Amino acid sequence: MLIRSFSTVLGGDVLSRAAVLCTTFIAVRALTPADFGLYVALYATALVAAAAWDLGFRPRMVVGTSV
């Protein structure tokens, strides 16, 4: 049971990474260098925000206002 669950999660992760790779290749071919730079910057910002969210940071914690 545990192995089946692990393989399902791993399979979804592999498919997700493959989709990101395909999307990036499409963006490389379709965008100008300046637009692709903007795409990469926005993608990196989204990754950093997702990592901070996974760590438990919330916008109100960063700003310092009380809930």
CHARMM-style PDB file with segment names, atoms N, HN, CA, C and O in Angstrom:
ATOM      1  N   MET     1       0.824  -1.190   0.000  1.00  0.00      PROA
ATOM      2  CA  MET     1       0.000   0.000   0.000  1.00  0.00      PROA
ATOM      3  C   MET     1       0.871   1.257   0.000  1.00  0.00      PROA
ATOM      4  O   MET     1       0.607   2.201  -0.745  1.00  0.00      PROA
ATOM      5  N   LEU     2       1.895   1.265   0.828  1.00  0.00      PROA
ATOM      6  HN  LEU     2       2.110   0.499   1.434  1.00  0.00      PROA
ATOM      7  CA  LEU     2       2.782   2.421   0.909  1.00  0.00      PROA
ATOM      8  C   LEU     2       3.546   2.625  -0.389  1.00  0.00      PROA
ATOM      9  O   LEU     2       3.733   3.759  -0.830  1.00  0.00      PROA
ATOM     10  N   ILE     3       3.985   1.540  -0.997  1.00  0.00      PROA
ATOM     11  HN  ILE     3       3.833   0.619  -0.639  1.00  0.00      PROA
ATOM     12  CA  ILE     3       4.728   1.639  -2.259  1.00  0.00      PROA
ATOM     13  C   ILE     3       3.830   2.178  -3.359  1.00  0.00      PROA
ATOM     14  O   ILE     3       4.274   2.978  -4.183  1.00  0.00      PROA
ATOM     15  N   ARG     4       2.586   1.758  -3.385  1.00  0.00      PROA
ATOM     16  HN  ARG     4       2.225   1.108  -2.716  1.00  0.00      PROA
ATOM     17  CA  ARG     4       1.652   2.256  -4.398  1.00  0.00      PROA
ATOM     18  C   ARG     4       1.413   3.751  -4.226  1.00  0.00      PROA
ATOM     19  O   ARG     4       1.371   4.485  -5.214  1.00  0.00      PROA
ATOM     20  N   SER     5       1.255   4.211  -2.995  1.00  0.00      PROA
ATOM     21  HN  SER     5       1.289   3.615  -2.193  1.00  0.00      PROA
ATOM     22  CA  SER     5       1.068   5.639  -2.740  1.00  0.00      PROA
ATOM     23  C   SER     5       2.306   6.431  -3.138  1.00  0.00      PROA
ATOM     24  O   SER     5       2.203   7.504  -3.734  1.00  0.00      PROA
ATOM     25  N   PHE     6       3.484   5.893  -2.803  1.00  0.00      PROA
ATOM     26  HN  PHE     6       3.568   5.022  -2.320  1.00  0.00      PROA
ATOM     27  CA  PHE     6       4.726   6.563  -3.152  1.00  0.00      PROA
ATOM     28  C   PHE     6       4.894   6.664  -4.658  1.00  0.00      PROA
ATOM     29  O   PHE     6       5.319   7.701  -5.167  1.00  0.00      PROA
ATOM     30  N   SER     7       4.563   5.595  -5.377  1.00  0.00      PROA
ATOM     31  HN  SER     7       4.218   4.753  -4.963  1.00  0.00      PROA
ATOM     32  CA  SER     7       4.706   5.628  -6.829  1.00  0.00      PROA
ATOM     33  C   SER     7       3.722   6.602  -7.464  1.00  0.00      PROA
ATOM     34  O   SER     7       4.040   7.226  -8.476  1.00  0.00      PROA
ATOM     35  N   THR     8       2.539   6.740  -6.886  1.00  0.00      PROA
ATOM     36  HN  THR     8       2.282   6.233  -6.063  1.00  0.00      PROA
ATOM     37  CA  THR     8       1.573   7.703  -7.402  1.00  0.00      PROA
ATOM     38  C   THR     8       2.073   9.131  -7.229  1.00  0.00      PROA
ATOM     39  O   THR     8       1.957   9.946  -8.145  1.00  0.00      PROA
ATOM     40  N   VAL     9       2.623   9.435  -6.072  1.00  0.00      PROA
ATOM     41  HN  VAL     9       2.718   8.774  -5.328  1.00  0.00      PROA
ATOM     42  CA  VAL     9       3.161  10.777  -5.820  1.00  0.00      PROA
ATOM     43  C   VAL     9       4.360  11.046  -6.719  1.00  0.00      PROA
ATOM     44  O   VAL     9       4.474  12.124  -7.302  1.00  0.00      PROA
ATOM     45  N   LEU    10       5.253  10.067  -6.831  1.00  0.00      PROA
ATOM     46  HN  LEU    10       5.160   9.191  -6.357  1.00  0.00      PROA
ATOM     47  CA  LEU    10       6.436  10.219  -7.665  1.00  0.00      PROA
ATOM     48  C   LEU    10       6.047  10.396  -9.131  1.00  0.00      PROA
ATOM     49  O   LEU    10       6.632  11.217  -9.837  1.00  0.00      PROA
ATOM     50  N   GLY    11       5.072   9.636  -9.579  1.00  0.00      PROA
ATOM     51  HN  GLY    11       4.597   8.969  -9.005  1.00  0.00      PROA
ATOM     52  CA  GLY    11       4.611   9.759 -10.957  1.00  0.00      PROA
ATOM     53  C   GLY    11       4.020  11.126 -11.247  1.00  0.00      PROA
ATOM     54  O   GLY    11       4.252  11.691 -12.316  1.00  0.00      PROA
ATOM     55  N   GLY    12       3.262  11.659 -10.309  1.00  0.00      PROA
ATOM     56  HN  GLY    12       3.074  11.200  -9.441  1.00  0.00      PROA
ATOM     57  CA  GLY    12       2.699  12.993 -10.479  1.00  0.00      PROA
ATOM     58  C   GLY    12       3.775  14.056 -10.505  1.00  0.00      PROA
ATOM     59  O   GLY    12       3.671  15.031 -11.249  1.00  0.00      PROA
ATOM     60  N   ASP    13       4.812  13.876  -9.698  1.00  0.00      PROA
ATOM     61  HN  ASP    13       4.897  13.084  -9.093  1.00  0.00      PROA
ATOM     62  CA  ASP    13       5.913  14.832  -9.675  1.00  0.00      PROA
ATOM     63  C   ASP    13       6.674  14.804 -10.993  1.00  0.00      PROA
ATOM     64  O   ASP    13       7.048  15.855 -11.513  1.00  0.00      PROA
ATOM     65  N   VAL    14       6.904  13.625 -11.535  1.00  0.00      PROA
ATOM     66  HN  VAL    14       6.600  12.771 -11.113  1.00  0.00      PROA
ATOM     67  CA  VAL    14       7.607  13.497 -12.808  1.00  0.00      PROA
ATOM     68  C   VAL    14       6.790  14.141 -13.922  1.00  0.00      PROA
ATOM     69  O   VAL    14       7.341  14.853 -14.762  1.00  0.00      PROA
ATOM     70  N   LEU    15       5.487  13.899 -13.937  1.00  0.00      PROA
ATOM     71  HN  LEU    15       5.039  13.321 -13.255  1.00  0.00      PROA
ATOM     72  CA  LEU    15       4.633  14.506 -14.961  1.00  0.00      PROA
ATOM     73  C   LEU    15       4.611  16.025 -14.834  1.00  0.00      PROA
ATOM     74  O   LEU    15       4.608  16.733 -15.841  1.00  0.00      PROA
ATOM     75  N   SER    16       4.596  16.522 -13.615  1.00  0.00      PROA
ATOM     76  HN  SER    16       4.599  15.947 -12.797  1.00  0.00      PROA
ATOM     77  CA  SER    16       4.604  17.960 -13.395  1.00  0.00      PROA
ATOM     78  C   SER    16       5.895  18.588 -13.909  1.00  0.00      PROA
ATOM     79  O   SER    16       5.866  19.630 -14.564  1.00  0.00      PROA
ATOM     80  N   ARG    17       7.013  17.961 -13.614  1.00  0.00      PROA
ATOM     81  HN  ARG    17       7.036  17.114 -13.082  1.00  0.00      PROA
ATOM     82  CA  ARG    17       8.295  18.490 -14.080  1.00  0.00      PROA
ATOM     83  C   ARG    17       8.411  18.421 -15.601  1.00  0.00      PROA
ATOM     84  O   ARG    17       8.985  19.318 -16.218  1.00  0.00      PROA
ATOM     85  N   ALA    18       7.882  17.385 -16.197  1.00  0.00      PROA
ATOM     86  HN  ALA    18       7.416  16.656 -15.695  1.00  0.00      PROA
ATOM     87  CA  ALA    18       7.893  17.274 -17.656  1.00  0.00      PROA
ATOM     88  C   ALA    18       7.036  18.370 -18.287  1.00  0.00      PROA
ATOM     89  O   ALA    18       7.404  18.930 -19.320  1.00  0.00      PROA
ATOM     90  N   ALA    19       5.904  18.672 -17.673  1.00  0.00      PROA
ATOM     91  HN  ALA    19       5.605  18.217 -16.834  1.00  0.00      PROA
ATOM     92  CA  ALA    19       5.045  19.740 -18.187  1.00  0.00      PROA
ATOM     93  C   ALA    19       5.738  21.100 -18.090  1.00  0.00      PROA
ATOM     94  O   ALA    19       5.628  21.921 -19.001  1.00  0.00      PROA
ATOM     95  N   VAL    20       6.446  21.336 -16.992  1.00  0.00      PROA
ATOM     96  HN  VAL    20       6.535  20.669 -16.252  1.00  0.00      PROA
ATOM     97  CA  VAL    20       7.190  22.596 -16.843  1.00  0.00      PROA
ATOM     98  C   VAL    20       8.287  22.682 -17.892  1.00  0.00      PROA
ATOM     99  O   VAL    20       8.500  23.749 -18.467  1.00  0.00      PROA
ATOM    100  N   LEU    21       8.985  21.586 -18.154  1.00  0.00      PROA
ATOM    101  HN  LEU    21       8.811  20.719 -17.687  1.00  0.00      PROA
ATOM    102  CA  LEU    21      10.034  21.572 -19.165  1.00  0.00      PROA
ATOM    103  C   LEU    21       9.472  21.875 -20.547  1.00  0.00      PROA
ATOM    104  O   LEU    21      10.049  22.667 -21.292  1.00  0.00      PROA
ATOM    105  N   CYS    22       8.353  21.252 -20.892  1.00  0.00      PROA
ATOM    106  HN  CYS    22       7.884  20.609 -20.287  1.00  0.00      PROA
ATOM    107  CA  CYS    22       7.716  21.508 -22.194  1.00  0.00      PROA
ATOM    108  C   CYS    22       7.254  22.952 -22.302  1.00  0.00      PROA
ATOM    109  O   CYS    22       7.430  23.583 -23.344  1.00  0.00      PROA
ATOM    110  N   THR    23       6.669  23.479 -21.243  1.00  0.00      PROA
ATOM    111  HN  THR    23       6.526  22.967 -20.396  1.00  0.00      PROA
ATOM    112  CA  THR    23       6.221  24.872 -21.253  1.00  0.00      PROA
ATOM    113  C   THR    23       7.393  25.823 -21.420  1.00  0.00      PROA
ATOM    114  O   THR    23       7.284  26.824 -22.129  1.00  0.00      PROA
ATOM    115  N   THR    24       8.507  25.522 -20.778  1.00  0.00      PROA
ATOM    116  HN  THR    24       8.595  24.709 -20.202  1.00  0.00      PROA
ATOM    117  CA  THR    24       9.687  26.372 -20.908  1.00  0.00      PROA
ATOM    118  C   THR    24      10.224  26.334 -22.329  1.00  0.00      PROA
ATOM    119  O   THR    24      10.586  27.377 -22.872  1.00  0.00      PROA
ATOM    120  N   PHE    25      10.284  25.160 -22.942  1.00  0.00      PROA
ATOM    121  HN  PHE    25       9.989  24.313 -22.500  1.00  0.00      PROA
ATOM    122  CA  PHE    25      10.738  25.075 -24.330  1.00  0.00      PROA
ATOM    123  C   PHE    25       9.822  25.848 -25.274  1.00  0.00      PROA
ATOM    124  O   PHE    25      10.294  26.491 -26.212  1.00  0.00      PROA
ATOM    125  N   ILE    26       8.530  25.786 -25.031  1.00  0.00      PROA
ATOM    126  HN  ILE    26       8.147  25.264 -24.269  1.00  0.00      PROA
ATOM    127  CA  ILE    26       7.589  26.550 -25.853  1.00  0.00      PROA
ATOM    128  C   ILE    26       7.816  28.046 -25.659  1.00  0.00      PROA
ATOM    129  O   ILE    26       7.787  28.807 -26.626  1.00  0.00      PROA
ATOM    130  N   ALA    27       8.042  28.472 -24.418  1.00  0.00      PROA
ATOM    131  HN  ALA    27       8.066  27.853 -23.633  1.00  0.00      PROA
ATOM    132  CA  ALA    27       8.292  29.890 -24.148  1.00  0.00      PROA
ATOM    133  C   ALA    27       9.595  30.354 -24.785  1.00  0.00      PROA
ATOM    134  O   ALA    27       9.673  31.481 -25.274  1.00  0.00      PROA
ATOM    135  N   VAL    28      10.615  29.508 -24.788  1.00  0.00      PROA
ATOM    136  HN  VAL    28      10.552  28.593 -24.391  1.00  0.00      PROA
ATOM    137  CA  VAL    28      11.896  29.871 -25.415  1.00  0.00      PROA
ATOM    138  C   VAL    28      11.694  30.138 -26.894  1.00  0.00      PROA
ATOM    139  O   VAL    28      12.239  31.099 -27.436  1.00  0.00      PROA
ATOM    140  N   ARG    29      10.925  29.307 -27.534  1.00  0.00      PROA
ATOM    141  HN  ARG    29      10.482  28.526 -27.093  1.00  0.00      PROA
ATOM    142  CA  ARG    29      10.721  29.455 -28.977  1.00  0.00      PROA
ATOM    143  C   ARG    29       9.770  30.594 -29.321  1.00  0.00      PROA
ATOM    144  O   ARG    29       9.913  31.212 -30.376  1.00  0.00      PROA
ATOM    145  N   ALA    30       8.809  30.882 -28.463  1.00  0.00      PROA
ATOM    146  HN  ALA    30       8.692  30.380 -27.606  1.00  0.00      PROA
ATOM    147  CA  ALA    30       7.756  31.833 -28.806  1.00  0.00      PROA
ATOM    148  C   ALA    30       8.059  33.268 -28.369  1.00  0.00      PROA
ATOM    149  O   ALA    30       7.526  34.209 -28.957  1.00  0.00      PROA
ATOM    150  N   LEU    31       8.905  33.453 -27.350  1.00  0.00      PROA
ATOM    151  HN  LEU    31       9.338  32.688 -26.873  1.00  0.00      PROA
ATOM    152  CA  LEU    31       9.110  34.781 -26.793  1.00  0.00      PROA
ATOM    153  C   LEU    31      10.425  35.393 -27.268  1.00  0.00      PROA
ATOM    154  O   LEU    31      11.360  34.687 -27.647  1.00  0.00      PROA
ATOM    155  N   THR    32      10.471  36.712 -27.236  1.00  0.00      PROA
ATOM    156  HN  THR    32       9.712  37.285 -26.927  1.00  0.00      PROA
ATOM    157  CA  THR    32      11.726  37.410 -27.493  1.00  0.00      PROA
ATOM    158  C   THR    32      12.627  37.235 -26.273  1.00  0.00      PROA
ATOM    159  O   THR    32      12.140  36.867 -25.204  1.00  0.00      PROA
ATOM    160  N   PRO    33      13.927  37.488 -26.408  1.00  0.00      PROA
ATOM    161  CA  PRO    33      14.810  37.336 -25.250  1.00  0.00      PROA
ATOM    162  C   PRO    33      14.387  38.188 -24.041  1.00  0.00      PROA
ATOM    163  O   PRO    33      14.474  37.723 -22.904  1.00  0.00      PROA
ATOM    164  N   ALA    34      13.939  39.408 -24.271  1.00  0.00      PROA
ATOM    165  HN  ALA    34      13.869  39.785 -25.194  1.00  0.00      PROA
ATOM    166  CA  ALA    34      13.503  40.261 -23.158  1.00  0.00      PROA
ATOM    167  C   ALA    34      12.251  39.702 -22.490  1.00  0.00      PROA
ATOM    168  O   ALA    34      12.152  39.702 -21.263  1.00  0.00      PROA
ATOM    169  N   ASP    35      11.301  39.230 -23.280  1.00  0.00      PROA
ATOM    170  HN  ASP    35      11.381  39.230 -24.277  1.00  0.00      PROA
ATOM    171  CA  ASP    35      10.082  38.647 -22.722  1.00  0.00      PROA
ATOM    172  C   ASP    35      10.375  37.333 -21.996  1.00  0.00      PROA
ATOM    173  O   ASP    35       9.763  37.039 -20.970  1.00  0.00      PROA
ATOM    174  N   PHE    36      11.312  36.543 -22.529  1.00  0.00      PROA
ATOM    175  HN  PHE    36      11.810  36.781 -23.363  1.00  0.00      PROA
ATOM    176  CA  PHE    36      11.672  35.307 -21.844  1.00  0.00      PROA
ATOM    177  C   PHE    36      12.354  35.609 -20.509  1.00  0.00      PROA
ATOM    178  O   PHE    36      12.147  34.889 -19.532  1.00  0.00      PROA
ATOM    179  N   GLY    37      13.160  36.663 -20.462  1.00  0.00      PROA
ATOM    180  HN  GLY    37      13.327  37.248 -21.256  1.00  0.00      PROA
ATOM    181  CA  GLY    37      13.771  37.070 -19.201  1.00  0.00      PROA
ATOM    182  C   GLY    37      12.717  37.437 -18.168  1.00  0.00      PROA
ATOM    183  O   GLY    37      12.847  37.087 -16.995  1.00  0.00      PROA
ATOM    184  N   LEU    38      11.680  38.135 -18.594  1.00  0.00      PROA
ATOM    185  HN  LEU    38      11.574  38.420 -19.547  1.00  0.00      PROA
ATOM    186  CA  LEU    38      10.578  38.469 -17.701  1.00  0.00      PROA
ATOM    187  C   LEU    38       9.855  37.205 -17.235  1.00  0.00      PROA
ATOM    188  O   LEU    38       9.500  37.086 -16.062  1.00  0.00      PROA
ATOM    189  N   TYR    39       9.640  36.272 -18.146  1.00  0.00      PROA
ATOM    190  HN  TYR    39       9.928  36.368 -19.099  1.00  0.00      PROA
ATOM    191  CA  TYR    39       9.013  34.990 -17.796  1.00  0.00      PROA
ATOM    192  C   TYR    39       9.821  34.255 -16.738  1.00  0.00      PROA
ATOM    193  O   TYR    39       9.260  33.742 -15.769  1.00  0.00      PROA
ATOM    194  N   VAL    40      11.136  34.201 -16.918  1.00  0.00      PROA
ATOM    195  HN  VAL    40      11.592  34.617 -17.704  1.00  0.00      PROA
ATOM    196  CA  VAL    40      11.994  33.504 -15.960  1.00  0.00      PROA
ATOM    197  C   VAL    40      11.971  34.211 -14.608  1.00  0.00      PROA
ATOM    198  O   VAL    40      11.929  33.555 -13.568  1.00  0.00      PROA
ATOM    199  N   ALA    41      11.999  35.543 -14.614  1.00  0.00      PROA
ATOM    200  HN  ALA    41      12.033  36.076 -15.459  1.00  0.00      PROA
ATOM    201  CA  ALA    41      11.965  36.295 -13.354  1.00  0.00      PROA
ATOM    202  C   ALA    41      10.659  36.054 -12.603  1.00  0.00      PROA
ATOM    203  O   ALA    41      10.673  35.861 -11.387  1.00  0.00      PROA
ATOM    204  N   LEU    42       9.550  36.064 -13.302  1.00  0.00      PROA
ATOM    205  HN  LEU    42       9.539  36.221 -14.290  1.00  0.00      PROA
ATOM    206  CA  LEU    42       8.263  35.818 -12.656  1.00  0.00      PROA
ATOM    207  C   LEU    42       8.149  34.378 -12.156  1.00  0.00      PROA
ATOM    208  O   LEU    42       7.586  34.130 -11.090  1.00  0.00      PROA
ATOM    209  N   TYR    43       8.681  33.440 -12.922  1.00  0.00      PROA
ATOM    210  HN  TYR    43       9.138  33.642 -13.789  1.00  0.00      PROA
ATOM    211  CA  TYR    43       8.655  32.041 -12.507  1.00  0.00      PROA
ATOM    212  C   TYR    43       9.503  31.836 -11.253  1.00  0.00      PROA
ATOM    213  O   TYR    43       9.098  31.119 -10.338  1.00  0.00      PROA
ATOM    214  N   ALA    44      10.671  32.461 -11.210  1.00  0.00      PROA
ATOM    215  HN  ALA    44      10.999  33.044 -11.953  1.00  0.00      PROA
ATOM    216  CA  ALA    44      11.537  32.338 -10.035  1.00  0.00      PROA
ATOM    217  C   ALA    44      10.885  32.967  -8.810  1.00  0.00      PROA
ATOM    218  O   ALA    44      10.985  32.428  -7.708  1.00  0.00      PROA
ATOM    219  N   THR    45      10.219  34.100  -8.994  1.00  0.00      PROA
ATOM    220  HN  THR    45      10.137  34.538  -9.890  1.00  0.00      PROA
ATOM    221  CA  THR    45       9.512  34.737  -7.888  1.00  0.00      PROA
ATOM    222  C   THR    45       8.404  33.838  -7.351  1.00  0.00      PROA
ATOM    223  O   THR    45       8.202  33.744  -6.140  1.00  0.00      PROA
ATOM    224  N   ALA    46       7.693  33.182  -8.254  1.00  0.00      PROA
ATOM    225  HN  ALA    46       7.858  33.258  -9.237  1.00  0.00      PROA
ATOM    226  CA  ALA    46       6.638  32.259  -7.828  1.00  0.00      PROA
ATOM    227  C   ALA    46       7.218  31.071  -7.065  1.00  0.00      PROA
ATOM    228  O   ALA    46       6.612  30.613  -6.096  1.00  0.00      PROA
ATOM    229  N   LEU    47       8.376  30.564  -7.480  1.00  0.00      PROA
ATOM    230  HN  LEU    47       8.868  30.937  -8.267  1.00  0.00      PROA
ATOM    231  CA  LEU    47       9.003  29.456  -6.765  1.00  0.00      PROA
ATOM    232  C   LEU    47       9.439  29.863  -5.363  1.00  0.00      PROA
ATOM    233  O   LEU    47       9.266  29.101  -4.411  1.00  0.00      PROA
ATOM    234  N   VAL    48      10.004  31.058  -5.234  1.00  0.00      PROA
ATOM    235  HN  VAL    48      10.144  31.677  -6.007  1.00  0.00      PROA
ATOM    236  CA  VAL    48      10.426  31.539  -3.916  1.00  0.00      PROA
ATOM    237  C   VAL    48       9.210  31.746  -3.013  1.00  0.00      PROA
ATOM    238  O   VAL    48       9.247  31.404  -1.831  1.00  0.00      PROA
ATOM    239  N   ALA    49       8.137  32.303  -3.568  1.00  0.00      PROA
ATOM    240  HN  ALA    49       8.107  32.581  -4.528  1.00  0.00      PROA
ATOM    241  CA  ALA    49       6.920  32.517  -2.784  1.00  0.00      PROA
ATOM    242  C   ALA    49       6.318  31.183  -2.344  1.00  0.00      PROA
ATOM    243  O   ALA    49       5.850  31.061  -1.212  1.00  0.00      PROA
ATOM    244  N   ALA    50       6.324  30.187  -3.225  1.00  0.00      PROA
ATOM    245  HN  ALA    50       6.704  30.287  -4.145  1.00  0.00      PROA
ATOM    246  CA  ALA    50       5.793  28.869  -2.866  1.00  0.00      PROA
ATOM    247  C   ALA    50       6.645  28.214  -1.780  1.00  0.00      PROA
ATOM    248  O   ALA    50       6.113  27.572  -0.875  1.00  0.00      PROA
ATOM    249  N   ALA    51       7.960  28.375  -1.869  1.00  0.00      PROA
ATOM    250  HN  ALA    51       8.392  28.897  -2.604  1.00  0.00      PROA
ATOM    251  CA  ALA    51       8.839  27.803  -0.852  1.00  0.00      PROA
ATOM    252  C   ALA    51       8.611  28.475   0.498  1.00  0.00      PROA
ATOM    253  O   ALA    51       8.577  27.801   1.528  1.00  0.00      PROA
ATOM    254  N   ALA    52       8.453  29.798   0.501  1.00  0.00      PROA
ATOM    255  HN  ALA    52       8.480  30.345  -0.336  1.00  0.00      PROA
ATOM    256  CA  ALA    52       8.179  30.514   1.750  1.00  0.00      PROA
ATOM    257  C   ALA    52       6.835  30.085   2.331  1.00  0.00      PROA
ATOM    258  O   ALA    52       6.704  29.929   3.545  1.00  0.00      PROA
ATOM    259  N   TRP    53       5.852  29.897   1.479  1.00  0.00      PROA
ATOM    260  HN  TRP    53       5.959  30.024   0.493  1.00  0.00      PROA
ATOM    261  CA  TRP    53       4.538  29.459   1.936  1.00  0.00      PROA
ATOM    262  C   TRP    53       4.621  28.062   2.542  1.00  0.00      PROA
ATOM    263  O   TRP    53       3.981  27.791   3.558  1.00  0.00      PROA
ATOM    264  N   ASP    54       5.407  27.169   1.929  1.00  0.00      PROA
ATOM    265  HN  ASP    54       5.927  27.390   1.104  1.00  0.00      PROA
ATOM    266  CA  ASP    54       5.579  25.816   2.462  1.00  0.00      PROA
ATOM    267  C   ASP    54       6.278  25.827   3.811  1.00  0.00      PROA
ATOM    268  O   ASP    54       6.031  24.953   4.642  1.00  0.00      PROA
ATOM    269  N   LEU    55       7.145  26.798   4.039  1.00  0.00      PROA
ATOM    270  HN  LEU    55       7.346  27.508   3.364  1.00  0.00      PROA
ATOM    271  CA  LEU    55       7.827  26.908   5.322  1.00  0.00      PROA
ATOM    272  C   LEU    55       6.923  27.450   6.418  1.00  0.00      PROA
ATOM    273  O   LEU    55       7.265  27.379   7.599  1.00  0.00      PROA
ATOM    274  N   GLY    56       5.785  27.986   6.039  1.00  0.00      PROA
ATOM    275  HN  GLY    56       5.507  28.044   5.081  1.00  0.00      PROA
ATOM    276  CA  GLY    56       4.844  28.477   7.028  1.00  0.00      PROA
ATOM    277  C   GLY    56       4.769  29.982   7.125  1.00  0.00      PROA
ATOM    278  O   GLY    56       4.036  30.500   7.966  1.00  0.00      PROA
ATOM    279  N   PHE    57       5.501  30.704   6.294  1.00  0.00      PROA
ATOM    280  HN  PHE    57       6.097  30.283   5.610  1.00  0.00      PROA
ATOM    281  CA  PHE    57       5.410  32.158   6.309  1.00  0.00      PROA
ATOM    282  C   PHE    57       4.113  32.595   5.664  1.00  0.00      PROA
ATOM    283  O   PHE    57       3.678  32.036   4.657  1.00  0.00      PROA
ATOM    284  N   ARG    58       3.513  33.588   6.250  1.00  0.00      PROA
ATOM    285  HN  ARG    58       3.866  34.043   7.068  1.00  0.00      PROA
ATOM    286  CA  ARG    58       2.300  34.177   5.691  1.00  0.00      PROA
ATOM    287  C   ARG    58       2.565  35.665   5.487  1.00  0.00      PROA
ATOM    288  O   ARG    58       3.422  36.228   6.169  1.00  0.00      PROA
ATOM    289  N   PRO    59       1.858  36.314   4.572  1.00  0.00      PROA
ATOM    290  CA  PRO    59       2.099  37.736   4.324  1.00  0.00      PROA
ATOM    291  C   PRO    59       2.029  38.600   5.581  1.00  0.00      PROA
ATOM    292  O   PRO    59       2.820  39.532   5.725  1.00  0.00      PROA
ATOM    293  N   ARG    60       1.117  38.318   6.479  1.00  0.00      PROA
ATOM    294  HN  ARG    60       0.475  37.560   6.362  1.00  0.00      PROA
ATOM    295  CA  ARG    60       1.003  39.132   7.689  1.00  0.00      PROA
ATOM    296  C   ARG    60       2.196  38.924   8.609  1.00  0.00      PROA
ATOM    297  O   ARG    60       2.575  39.834   9.346  1.00  0.00      PROA
ATOM    298  N   MET    61       2.789  37.741   8.575  1.00  0.00      PROA
ATOM    299  HN  MET    61       2.481  37.001   7.976  1.00  0.00      PROA
ATOM    300  CA  MET    61       3.972  37.505   9.400  1.00  0.00      PROA
ATOM    301  C   MET    61       5.159  38.308   8.874  1.00  0.00      PROA
ATOM    302  O   MET    61       5.978  38.797   9.653  1.00  0.00      PROA
ATOM    303  N   VAL    62       5.247  38.442   7.560  1.00  0.00      PROA
ATOM    304  HN  VAL    62       4.582  38.046   6.928  1.00  0.00      PROA
ATOM    305  CA  VAL    62       6.368  39.168   6.960  1.00  0.00      PROA
ATOM    306  C   VAL    62       6.225  40.659   7.208  1.00  0.00      PROA
ATOM    307  O   VAL    62       7.203  41.328   7.542  1.00  0.00      PROA
ATOM    308  N   VAL    63       5.013  41.189   7.049  1.00  0.00      PROA
ATOM    309  HN  VAL    63       4.218  40.645   6.778  1.00  0.00      PROA
ATOM    310  CA  VAL    63       4.775  42.618   7.223  1.00  0.00      PROA
ATOM    311  C   VAL    63       4.893  42.993   8.694  1.00  0.00      PROA
ATOM    312  O   VAL    63       5.350  44.092   9.010  1.00  0.00      PROA
ATOM    313  N   GLY    64       4.496  42.116   9.588  1.00  0.00      PROA
ATOM    314  HN  GLY    64       4.125  41.224   9.331  1.00  0.00      PROA
ATOM    315  CA  GLY    64       4.620  42.374  11.002  1.00  0.00      PROA
ATOM    316  C   GLY    64       3.349  42.871  11.655  1.00  0.00      PROA
ATOM    317  O   GLY    64       3.383  43.324  12.799  1.00  0.00      PROA
ATOM    318  N   THR    65       2.223  42.797  10.955  1.00  0.00      PROA
ATOM    319  HN  THR    65       2.195  42.428  10.026  1.00  0.00      PROA
ATOM    320  CA  THR    65       0.961  43.203  11.570  1.00  0.00      PROA
ATOM    321  C   THR    65       0.390  42.055  12.367  1.00  0.00      PROA
ATOM    322  O   THR    65       0.629  40.889  12.055  1.00  0.00      PROA
ATOM    323  N   SER    66      -0.349  42.380  13.372  1.00  0.00      PROA
ATOM    324  HN  SER    66      -0.544  43.327  13.625  1.00  0.00      PROA
ATOM    325  CA  SER    66      -0.945  41.336  14.199  1.00  0.00      PROA
ATOM    326  C   SER    66      -2.255  40.888  13.586  1.00  0.00      PROA
ATOM    327  O   SER    66      -2.907  41.634  12.856  1.00  0.00      PROA
ATOM    328  N   VAL    67      -2.626  39.669  13.893  1.00  0.00      PROA
ATOM    329  HN  VAL    67      -2.096  39.063  14.486  1.00  0.00      PROA
ATOM    330  CA  VAL    67      -3.874  39.100  13.344  1.00  0.00      PROA
ATOM    331  C   VAL    67      -5.006  39.402  14.287  1.00  0.00      PROA
ATOM    332  OT1 VAL    67      -6.146  39.018  14.026  1.00  0.00      PROA
TER     333      VAL     67
END
